[in-house]
Amino acid sequence: MPPSGFNEKAIRGLLQFVEGCYEDLLVKLQTQPGKSVEQAIKEELADIRRALESFSIKA
């Protein structure tokens, strides 16, 4: 059973969002030689924060 306040559609949407973020992370690692996994993760998190802010969502 999903957490209170979340339904199956919300959970599936969250999983799709996380999958997209992971795919973006892999692209960064493949297209930017020499970038560490740690740096790529930090950049991906910054991208996510900017996206949330554009929707006025506090992260």
PDB file of N, H, CA, C and O in Angstrom:
ATOM      1  N   MET A   1       0.848  -1.181   0.000  1.00  0.00           N
ATOM      2  CA  MET A   1       0.000   0.000   0.000  1.00  0.00           C
ATOM      3  C   MET A   1       0.893   1.245   0.000  1.00  0.00           C
ATOM      4  O   MET A   1       1.824   1.332   0.800  1.00  0.00           O
ATOM      5  N   PRO A   2       0.621   2.206  -0.886  1.00  0.00           N
ATOM      6  CA  PRO A   2       1.442   3.414  -0.931  1.00  0.00           C
ATOM      7  C   PRO A   2       1.261   4.260   0.322  1.00  0.00           C
ATOM      8  O   PRO A   2       0.273   4.116   1.042  1.00  0.00           O
ATOM      9  N   PRO A   3       2.222   5.140   0.573  1.00  0.00           N
ATOM     10  CA  PRO A   3       2.117   6.036   1.729  1.00  0.00           C
ATOM     11  C   PRO A   3       0.841   6.874   1.668  1.00  0.00           C
ATOM     12  O   PRO A   3       0.300   7.108   0.588  1.00  0.00           O
ATOM     13  N   SER A   4       0.372   7.317   2.808  1.00  0.00           N
ATOM     14  H   SER A   4       0.812   7.127   3.685  1.00  0.00           H
ATOM     15  CA  SER A   4      -0.833   8.133   2.894  1.00  0.00           C
ATOM     16  C   SER A   4      -0.715   9.354   1.984  1.00  0.00           C
ATOM     17  O   SER A   4       0.313  10.030   1.967  1.00  0.00           O
ATOM     18  N   GLY A   5      -1.765   9.626   1.240  1.00  0.00           N
ATOM     19  H   GLY A   5      -2.600   9.077   1.254  1.00  0.00           H
ATOM     20  CA  GLY A   5      -1.776  10.791   0.367  1.00  0.00           C
ATOM     21  C   GLY A   5      -1.265  10.512  -1.038  1.00  0.00           C
ATOM     22  O   GLY A   5      -1.332  11.381  -1.907  1.00  0.00           O
ATOM     23  N   PHE A   6      -0.760   9.319  -1.264  1.00  0.00           N
ATOM     24  H   PHE A   6      -0.706   8.613  -0.557  1.00  0.00           H
ATOM     25  CA  PHE A   6      -0.262   8.956  -2.587  1.00  0.00           C
ATOM     26  C   PHE A   6      -1.101   7.820  -3.138  1.00  0.00           C
ATOM     27  O   PHE A   6      -1.426   6.869  -2.426  1.00  0.00           O
ATOM     28  N   ASN A   7      -1.445   7.923  -4.394  1.00  0.00           N
ATOM     29  H   ASN A   7      -1.182   8.695  -4.972  1.00  0.00           H
ATOM     30  CA  ASN A   7      -2.156   6.822  -5.030  1.00  0.00           C
ATOM     31  C   ASN A   7      -1.233   6.171  -6.055  1.00  0.00           C
ATOM     32  O   ASN A   7      -0.102   6.616  -6.250  1.00  0.00           O
ATOM     33  N   GLU A   8      -1.705   5.144  -6.690  1.00  0.00           N
ATOM     34  H   GLU A   8      -2.624   4.783  -6.532  1.00  0.00           H
ATOM     35  CA  GLU A   8      -0.874   4.403  -7.641  1.00  0.00           C
ATOM     36  C   GLU A   8      -0.382   5.301  -8.772  1.00  0.00           C
ATOM     37  O   GLU A   8       0.769   5.189  -9.194  1.00  0.00           O
ATOM     38  N   LYS A   9      -1.241   6.188  -9.266  1.00  0.00           N
ATOM     39  H   LYS A   9      -2.176   6.279  -8.924  1.00  0.00           H
ATOM     40  CA  LYS A   9      -0.852   7.092 -10.355  1.00  0.00           C
ATOM     41  C   LYS A   9       0.300   7.994  -9.919  1.00  0.00           C
ATOM     42  O   LYS A   9       1.233   8.218 -10.690  1.00  0.00           O
ATOM     43  N   ALA A  10       0.245   8.516  -8.692  1.00  0.00           N
ATOM     44  H   ALA A  10      -0.513   8.334  -8.065  1.00  0.00           H
ATOM     45  CA  ALA A  10       1.309   9.384  -8.180  1.00  0.00           C
ATOM     46  C   ALA A  10       2.619   8.616  -8.048  1.00  0.00           C
ATOM     47  O   ALA A  10       3.680   9.127  -8.407  1.00  0.00           O
ATOM     48  N   ILE A  11       2.548   7.399  -7.537  1.00  0.00           N
ATOM     49  H   ILE A  11       1.686   6.985  -7.246  1.00  0.00           H
ATOM     50  CA  ILE A  11       3.751   6.583  -7.369  1.00  0.00           C
ATOM     51  C   ILE A  11       4.363   6.256  -8.725  1.00  0.00           C
ATOM     52  O   ILE A  11       5.581   6.330  -8.893  1.00  0.00           O
ATOM     53  N   ARG A  12       3.525   5.896  -9.691  1.00  0.00           N
ATOM     54  H   ARG A  12       2.536   5.836  -9.554  1.00  0.00           H
ATOM     55  CA  ARG A  12       4.046   5.603 -11.039  1.00  0.00           C
ATOM     56  C   ARG A  12       4.695   6.845 -11.656  1.00  0.00           C
ATOM     57  O   ARG A  12       5.724   6.741 -12.323  1.00  0.00           O
ATOM     58  N   GLY A  13       4.096   8.009 -11.437  1.00  0.00           N
ATOM     59  H   GLY A  13       3.260   8.093 -10.896  1.00  0.00           H
ATOM     60  CA  GLY A  13       4.674   9.253 -11.939  1.00  0.00           C
ATOM     61  C   GLY A  13       6.015   9.551 -11.300  1.00  0.00           C
ATOM     62  O   GLY A  13       6.951   9.985 -11.972  1.00  0.00           O
ATOM     63  N   LEU A  14       6.106   9.317  -9.998  1.00  0.00           N
ATOM     64  H   LEU A  14       5.346   8.965  -9.452  1.00  0.00           H
ATOM     65  CA  LEU A  14       7.372   9.525  -9.293  1.00  0.00           C
ATOM     66  C   LEU A  14       8.444   8.588  -9.833  1.00  0.00           C
ATOM     67  O   LEU A  14       9.581   9.004 -10.058  1.00  0.00           O
ATOM     68  N   LEU A  15       8.088   7.332 -10.041  1.00  0.00           N
ATOM     69  H   LEU A  15       7.165   6.994  -9.858  1.00  0.00           H
ATOM     70  CA  LEU A  15       9.057   6.375 -10.580  1.00  0.00           C
ATOM     71  C   LEU A  15       9.508   6.774 -11.982  1.00  0.00           C
ATOM     72  O   LEU A  15      10.680   6.617 -12.324  1.00  0.00           O
ATOM     73  N   GLN A  16       8.589   7.286 -12.790  1.00  0.00           N
ATOM     74  H   GLN A  16       7.637   7.414 -12.512  1.00  0.00           H
ATOM     75  CA  GLN A  16       8.942   7.743 -14.133  1.00  0.00           C
ATOM     76  C   GLN A  16       9.894   8.936 -14.051  1.00  0.00           C
ATOM     77  O   GLN A  16      10.847   9.023 -14.825  1.00  0.00           O
ATOM     78  N   PHE A  17       9.640   9.848 -13.123  1.00  0.00           N
ATOM     79  H   PHE A  17       8.866   9.777 -12.494  1.00  0.00           H
ATOM     80  CA  PHE A  17      10.508  11.006 -12.923  1.00  0.00           C
ATOM     81  C   PHE A  17      11.915  10.563 -12.519  1.00  0.00           C
ATOM     82  O   PHE A  17      12.903  11.043 -13.074  1.00  0.00           O
ATOM     83  N   VAL A  18      12.001   9.656 -11.562  1.00  0.00           N
ATOM     84  H   VAL A  18      11.198   9.266 -11.112  1.00  0.00           H
ATOM     85  CA  VAL A  18      13.300   9.172 -11.091  1.00  0.00           C
ATOM     86  C   VAL A  18      14.041   8.460 -12.224  1.00  0.00           C
ATOM     87  O   VAL A  18      15.251   8.625 -12.382  1.00  0.00           O
ATOM     88  N   GLU A  19      13.316   7.676 -13.002  1.00  0.00           N
ATOM     89  H   GLU A  19      12.334   7.541 -12.874  1.00  0.00           H
ATOM     90  CA  GLU A  19      13.936   6.986 -14.135  1.00  0.00           C
ATOM     91  C   GLU A  19      14.513   7.996 -15.132  1.00  0.00           C
ATOM     92  O   GLU A  19      15.620   7.805 -15.636  1.00  0.00           O
ATOM     93  N   GLY A  20      13.776   9.059 -15.414  1.00  0.00           N
ATOM     94  H   GLY A  20      12.877   9.215 -15.005  1.00  0.00           H
ATOM     95  CA  GLY A  20      14.264  10.097 -16.321  1.00  0.00           C
ATOM     96  C   GLY A  20      15.509  10.780 -15.787  1.00  0.00           C
ATOM     97  O   GLY A  20      16.436  11.070 -16.544  1.00  0.00           O
ATOM     98  N   CYS A  21      15.535  11.039 -14.486  1.00  0.00           N
ATOM     99  H   CYS A  21      14.782  10.803 -13.871  1.00  0.00           H
ATOM    100  CA  CYS A  21      16.713  11.660 -13.871  1.00  0.00           C
ATOM    101  C   CYS A  21      17.920  10.740 -13.981  1.00  0.00           C
ATOM    102  O   CYS A  21      19.029  11.194 -14.261  1.00  0.00           O
ATOM    103  N   TYR A  22      17.704   9.451 -13.762  1.00  0.00           N
ATOM    104  H   TYR A  22      16.803   9.082 -13.535  1.00  0.00           H
ATOM    105  CA  TYR A  22      18.788   8.472 -13.862  1.00  0.00           C
ATOM    106  C   TYR A  22      19.311   8.414 -15.298  1.00  0.00           C
ATOM    107  O   TYR A  22      20.520   8.349 -15.516  1.00  0.00           O
ATOM    108  N   GLU A  23      18.408   8.438 -16.270  1.00  0.00           N
ATOM    109  H   GLU A  23      17.426   8.491 -16.093  1.00  0.00           H
ATOM    110  CA  GLU A  23      18.827   8.419 -17.675  1.00  0.00           C
ATOM    111  C   GLU A  23      19.652   9.659 -18.005  1.00  0.00           C
ATOM    112  O   GLU A  23      20.661   9.563 -18.703  1.00  0.00           O
ATOM    113  N   ASP A  24      19.232  10.822 -17.510  1.00  0.00           N
ATOM    114  H   ASP A  24      18.413  10.901 -16.943  1.00  0.00           H
ATOM    115  CA  ASP A  24      20.006  12.055 -17.723  1.00  0.00           C
ATOM    116  C   ASP A  24      21.396  11.943 -17.108  1.00  0.00           C
ATOM    117  O   ASP A  24      22.379  12.392 -17.696  1.00  0.00           O
ATOM    118  N   LEU A  25      21.473  11.346 -15.925  1.00  0.00           N
ATOM    119  H   LEU A  25      20.674  10.981 -15.447  1.00  0.00           H
ATOM    120  CA  LEU A  25      22.757  11.151 -15.252  1.00  0.00           C
ATOM    121  C   LEU A  25      23.674  10.279 -16.101  1.00  0.00           C
ATOM    122  O   LEU A  25      24.855  10.588 -16.260  1.00  0.00           O
ATOM    123  N   LEU A  26      23.137   9.194 -16.646  1.00  0.00           N
ATOM    124  H   LEU A  26      22.178   8.943 -16.517  1.00  0.00           H
ATOM    125  CA  LEU A  26      23.948   8.314 -17.487  1.00  0.00           C
ATOM    126  C   LEU A  26      24.454   9.042 -18.726  1.00  0.00           C
ATOM    127  O   LEU A  26      25.600   8.851 -19.132  1.00  0.00           O
ATOM    128  N   VAL A  27      23.611   9.874 -19.327  1.00  0.00           N
ATOM    129  H   VAL A  27      22.680  10.029 -18.996  1.00  0.00           H
ATOM    130  CA  VAL A  27      24.021  10.644 -20.504  1.00  0.00           C
ATOM    131  C   VAL A  27      25.168  11.581 -20.140  1.00  0.00           C
ATOM    132  O   VAL A  27      26.137  11.689 -20.891  1.00  0.00           O
ATOM    133  N   LYS A  28      25.071  12.258 -18.996  1.00  0.00           N
ATOM    134  H   LYS A  28      24.284  12.170 -18.386  1.00  0.00           H
ATOM    135  CA  LYS A  28      26.151  13.153 -18.568  1.00  0.00           C
ATOM    136  C   LYS A  28      27.458  12.388 -18.420  1.00  0.00           C
ATOM    137  O   LYS A  28      28.514  12.865 -18.835  1.00  0.00           O
ATOM    138  N   LEU A  29      27.385  11.213 -17.836  1.00  0.00           N
ATOM    139  H   LEU A  29      26.527  10.825 -17.499  1.00  0.00           H
ATOM    140  CA  LEU A  29      28.606  10.433 -17.624  1.00  0.00           C
ATOM    141  C   LEU A  29      29.197   9.944 -18.946  1.00  0.00           C
ATOM    142  O   LEU A  29      30.417   9.848 -19.083  1.00  0.00           O
ATOM    143  N   GLN A  30      28.340   9.635 -19.913  1.00  0.00           N
ATOM    144  H   GLN A  30      27.349   9.713 -19.801  1.00  0.00           H
ATOM    145  CA  GLN A  30      28.808   9.126 -21.200  1.00  0.00           C
ATOM    146  C   GLN A  30      29.322  10.229 -22.115  1.00  0.00           C
ATOM    147  O   GLN A  30      30.213   9.987 -22.930  1.00  0.00           O
ATOM    148  N   THR A  31      28.780  11.432 -21.995  1.00  0.00           N
ATOM    149  H   THR A  31      28.057  11.629 -21.333  1.00  0.00           H
ATOM    150  CA  THR A  31      29.120  12.497 -22.941  1.00  0.00           C
ATOM    151  C   THR A  31      30.131  13.499 -22.404  1.00  0.00           C
ATOM    152  O   THR A  31      30.604  14.364 -23.141  1.00  0.00           O
ATOM    153  N   GLN A  32      30.460  13.388 -21.131  1.00  0.00           N
ATOM    154  H   GLN A  32      30.075  12.686 -20.532  1.00  0.00           H
ATOM    155  CA  GLN A  32      31.417  14.317 -20.535  1.00  0.00           C
ATOM    156  C   GLN A  32      32.560  13.523 -19.907  1.00  0.00           C
ATOM    157  O   GLN A  32      32.569  13.291 -18.698  1.00  0.00           O
ATOM    158  N   PRO A  33      33.525  13.106 -20.733  1.00  0.00           N
ATOM    159  CA  PRO A  33      34.634  12.292 -20.234  1.00  0.00           C
ATOM    160  C   PRO A  33      35.356  12.969 -19.072  1.00  0.00           C
ATOM    161  O   PRO A  33      35.525  14.189 -19.057  1.00  0.00           O
ATOM    162  N   GLY A  34      35.769  12.180 -18.120  1.00  0.00           N
ATOM    163  H   GLY A  34      35.631  11.190 -18.131  1.00  0.00           H
ATOM    164  CA  GLY A  34      36.511  12.699 -16.991  1.00  0.00           C
ATOM    165  C   GLY A  34      35.633  13.185 -15.847  1.00  0.00           C
ATOM    166  O   GLY A  34      36.134  13.489 -14.764  1.00  0.00           O
ATOM    167  N   LYS A  35      34.331  13.260 -16.080  1.00  0.00           N
ATOM    168  H   LYS A  35      33.924  13.013 -16.959  1.00  0.00           H
ATOM    169  CA  LYS A  35      33.425  13.701 -15.013  1.00  0.00           C
ATOM    170  C   LYS A  35      33.232  12.546 -14.040  1.00  0.00           C
ATOM    171  O   LYS A  35      32.955  11.416 -14.443  1.00  0.00           O
ATOM    172  N   SER A  36      33.383  12.845 -12.760  1.00  0.00           N
ATOM    173  H   SER A  36      33.608  13.763 -12.432  1.00  0.00           H
ATOM    174  CA  SER A  36      33.196  11.804 -11.748  1.00  0.00           C
ATOM    175  C   SER A  36      31.706  11.548 -11.542  1.00  0.00           C
ATOM    176  O   SER A  36      30.868  12.404 -11.828  1.00  0.00           O
ATOM    177  N   VAL A  37      31.396  10.367 -11.046  1.00  0.00           N
ATOM    178  H   VAL A  37      32.077   9.672 -10.814  1.00  0.00           H
ATOM    179  CA  VAL A  37      30.012  10.029 -10.741  1.00  0.00           C
ATOM    180  C   VAL A  37      29.469  11.018  -9.709  1.00  0.00           C
ATOM    181  O   VAL A  37      28.333  11.480  -9.818  1.00  0.00           O
ATOM    182  N   GLU A  38      30.290  11.336  -8.711  1.00  0.00           N
ATOM    183  H   GLU A  38      31.213  10.960  -8.622  1.00  0.00           H
ATOM    184  CA  GLU A  38      29.863  12.271  -7.667  1.00  0.00           C
ATOM    185  C   GLU A  38      29.500  13.631  -8.259  1.00  0.00           C
ATOM    186  O   GLU A  38      28.469  14.201  -7.905  1.00  0.00           O
ATOM    187  N   GLN A  39      30.332  14.156  -9.155  1.00  0.00           N
ATOM    188  H   GLN A  39      31.171  13.693  -9.443  1.00  0.00           H
ATOM    189  CA  GLN A  39      30.063  15.461  -9.767  1.00  0.00           C
ATOM    190  C   GLN A  39      28.812  15.400 -10.635  1.00  0.00           C
ATOM    191  O   GLN A  39      27.997  16.322 -10.617  1.00  0.00           O
ATOM    192  N   ALA A  40      28.656  14.323 -11.391  1.00  0.00           N
ATOM    193  H   ALA A  40      29.318  13.573 -11.405  1.00  0.00           H
ATOM    194  CA  ALA A  40      27.472  14.189 -12.237  1.00  0.00           C
ATOM    195  C   ALA A  40      26.205  14.135 -11.393  1.00  0.00           C
ATOM    196  O   ALA A  40      25.189  14.719 -11.768  1.00  0.00           O
ATOM    197  N   ILE A  41      26.254  13.442 -10.258  1.00  0.00           N
ATOM    198  H   ILE A  41      27.080  12.967  -9.953  1.00  0.00           H
ATOM    199  CA  ILE A  41      25.094  13.372  -9.363  1.00  0.00           C
ATOM    200  C   ILE A  41      24.781  14.754  -8.803  1.00  0.00           C
ATOM    201  O   ILE A  41      23.618  15.156  -8.753  1.00  0.00           O
ATOM    202  N   LYS A  42      25.813  15.484  -8.382  1.00  0.00           N
ATOM    203  H   LYS A  42      26.757  15.158  -8.423  1.00  0.00           H
ATOM    204  CA  LYS A  42      25.598  16.836  -7.853  1.00  0.00           C
ATOM    205  C   LYS A  42      24.944  17.733  -8.901  1.00  0.00           C
ATOM    206  O   LYS A  42      24.036  18.501  -8.583  1.00  0.00           O
ATOM    207  N   GLU A  43      25.401  17.636 -10.140  1.00  0.00           N
ATOM    208  H   GLU A  43      26.139  17.012 -10.398  1.00  0.00           H
ATOM    209  CA  GLU A  43      24.823  18.450 -11.212  1.00  0.00           C
ATOM    210  C   GLU A  43      23.375  18.048 -11.485  1.00  0.00           C
ATOM    211  O   GLU A  43      22.520  18.904 -11.715  1.00  0.00           O
ATOM    212  N   GLU A  44      23.107  16.752 -11.458  1.00  0.00           N
ATOM    213  H   GLU A  44      23.801  16.057 -11.271  1.00  0.00           H
ATOM    214  CA  GLU A  44      21.744  16.277 -11.696  1.00  0.00           C
ATOM    215  C   GLU A  44      20.806  16.770 -10.592  1.00  0.00           C
ATOM    216  O   GLU A  44      19.682  17.188 -10.870  1.00  0.00           O
ATOM    217  N   LEU A  45      21.269  16.723  -9.344  1.00  0.00           N
ATOM    218  H   LEU A  45      22.182  16.384  -9.118  1.00  0.00           H
ATOM    219  CA  LEU A  45      20.457  17.229  -8.236  1.00  0.00           C
ATOM    220  C   LEU A  45      20.197  18.728  -8.383  1.00  0.00           C
ATOM    221  O   LEU A  45      19.099  19.202  -8.093  1.00  0.00           O
ATOM    222  N   ALA A  46      21.202  19.468  -8.832  1.00  0.00           N
ATOM    223  H   ALA A  46      22.095  19.083  -9.068  1.00  0.00           H
ATOM    224  CA  ALA A  46      21.020  20.907  -9.062  1.00  0.00           C
ATOM    225  C   ALA A  46      19.991  21.140 -10.169  1.00  0.00           C
ATOM    226  O   ALA A  46      19.163  22.045 -10.070  1.00  0.00           O
ATOM    227  N   ASP A  47      20.045  20.322 -11.221  1.00  0.00           N
ATOM    228  H   ASP A  47      20.717  19.587 -11.302  1.00  0.00           H
ATOM    229  CA  ASP A  47      19.060  20.430 -12.304  1.00  0.00           C
ATOM    230  C   ASP A  47      17.648  20.175 -11.777  1.00  0.00           C
ATOM    231  O   ASP A  47      16.705  20.877 -12.142  1.00  0.00           O
ATOM    232  N   ILE A  48      17.512  19.165 -10.918  1.00  0.00           N
ATOM    233  H   ILE A  48      18.279  18.594 -10.623  1.00  0.00           H
ATOM    234  CA  ILE A  48      16.205  18.836 -10.347  1.00  0.00           C
ATOM    235  C   ILE A  48      15.700  19.992  -9.489  1.00  0.00           C
ATOM    236  O   ILE A  48      14.527  20.359  -9.562  1.00  0.00           O
ATOM    237  N   ARG A  49      16.587  20.562  -8.678  1.00  0.00           N
ATOM    238  H   ARG A  49      17.539  20.264  -8.618  1.00  0.00           H
ATOM    239  CA  ARG A  49      16.184  21.696  -7.833  1.00  0.00           C
ATOM    240  C   ARG A  49      15.703  22.870  -8.687  1.00  0.00           C
ATOM    241  O   ARG A  49      14.694  23.501  -8.372  1.00  0.00           O
ATOM    242  N   ARG A  50      16.435  23.161  -9.775  1.00  0.00           N
ATOM    243  H   ARG A  50      17.255  22.648 -10.031  1.00  0.00           H
ATOM    244  CA  ARG A  50      16.024  24.258 -10.660  1.00  0.00           C
ATOM    245  C   ARG A  50      14.657  23.966 -11.278  1.00  0.00           C
ATOM    246  O   ARG A  50      13.820  24.861 -11.391  1.00  0.00           O
ATOM    247  N   ALA A  51      14.433  22.725 -11.673  1.00  0.00           N
ATOM    248  H   ALA A  51      15.113  21.997 -11.581  1.00  0.00           H
ATOM    249  CA  ALA A  51      13.141  22.360 -12.261  1.00  0.00           C
ATOM    250  C   ALA A  51      12.020  22.536 -11.241  1.00  0.00           C
ATOM    251  O   ALA A  51      10.956  23.063 -11.567  1.00  0.00           O
ATOM    252  N   LEU A  52      12.257  22.095 -10.013  1.00  0.00           N
ATOM    253  H   LEU A  52      13.121  21.667  -9.748  1.00  0.00           H
ATOM    254  CA  LEU A  52      11.241  22.244  -8.968  1.00  0.00           C
ATOM    255  C   LEU A  52      10.960  23.715  -8.684  1.00  0.00           C
ATOM    256  O   LEU A  52       9.807  24.106  -8.500  1.00  0.00           O
ATOM    257  N   GLU A  53      12.017  24.532  -8.647  1.00  0.00           N
ATOM    258  H   GLU A  53      12.954  24.215  -8.796  1.00  0.00           H
ATOM    259  CA  GLU A  53      11.839  25.963  -8.399  1.00  0.00           C
ATOM    260  C   GLU A  53      11.031  26.620  -9.512  1.00  0.00           C
ATOM    261  O   GLU A  53      10.264  27.549  -9.259  1.00  0.00           O
ATOM    262  N   SER A  54      11.200  26.143 -10.738  1.00  0.00           N
ATOM    263  H   SER A  54      11.823  25.388 -10.943  1.00  0.00           H
ATOM    264  CA  SER A  54      10.444  26.723 -11.848  1.00  0.00           C
ATOM    265  C   SER A  54       8.946  26.456 -11.693  1.00  0.00           C
ATOM    266  O   SER A  54       8.119  27.166 -12.265  1.00  0.00           O
ATOM    267  N   PHE A  55       8.605  25.425 -10.915  1.00  0.00           N
ATOM    268  H   PHE A  55       9.277  24.847 -10.451  1.00  0.00           H
ATOM    269  CA  PHE A  55       7.205  25.120 -10.610  1.00  0.00           C
ATOM    270  C   PHE A  55       6.812  25.639  -9.232  1.00  0.00           C
ATOM    271  O   PHE A  55       5.748  25.297  -8.716  1.00  0.00           O
ATOM    272  N   SER A  56       7.669  26.465  -8.638  1.00  0.00           N
ATOM    273  H   SER A  56       8.533  26.743  -9.057  1.00  0.00           H
ATOM    274  CA  SER A  56       7.446  27.032  -7.299  1.00  0.00           C
ATOM    275  C   SER A  56       7.300  25.953  -6.231  1.00  0.00           C
ATOM    276  O   SER A  56       6.472  26.068  -5.328  1.00  0.00           O
ATOM    277  N   ILE A  57       8.118  24.899  -6.345  1.00  0.00           N
ATOM    278  H   ILE A  57       8.791  24.806  -7.078  1.00  0.00           H
ATOM    279  CA  ILE A  57       8.132  23.816  -5.362  1.00  0.00           C
ATOM    280  C   ILE A  57       9.422  23.940  -4.573  1.00  0.00           C
ATOM    281  O   ILE A  57      10.507  23.902  -5.154  1.00  0.00           O
ATOM    282  N   LYS A  58       9.325  24.087  -3.273  1.00  0.00           N
ATOM    283  H   LYS A  58       8.444  24.118  -2.801  1.00  0.00           H
ATOM    284  CA  LYS A  58      10.507  24.199  -2.409  1.00  0.00           C
ATOM    285  C   LYS A  58      11.150  22.828  -2.259  1.00  0.00           C
ATOM    286  O   LYS A  58      10.470  21.835  -2.002  1.00  0.00           O
ATOM    287  N   ALA A  59      12.485  22.786  -2.425  1.00  0.00           N
ATOM    288  H   ALA A  59      13.037  23.593  -2.635  1.00  0.00           H
ATOM    289  CA  ALA A  59      13.201  21.510  -2.271  1.00  0.00           C
ATOM    290  C   ALA A  59      14.182  21.605  -1.134  1.00  0.00           C
ATOM    291  O   ALA A  59      14.883  20.637  -0.841  1.00  0.00           O
TER     292      ALA A  59
END
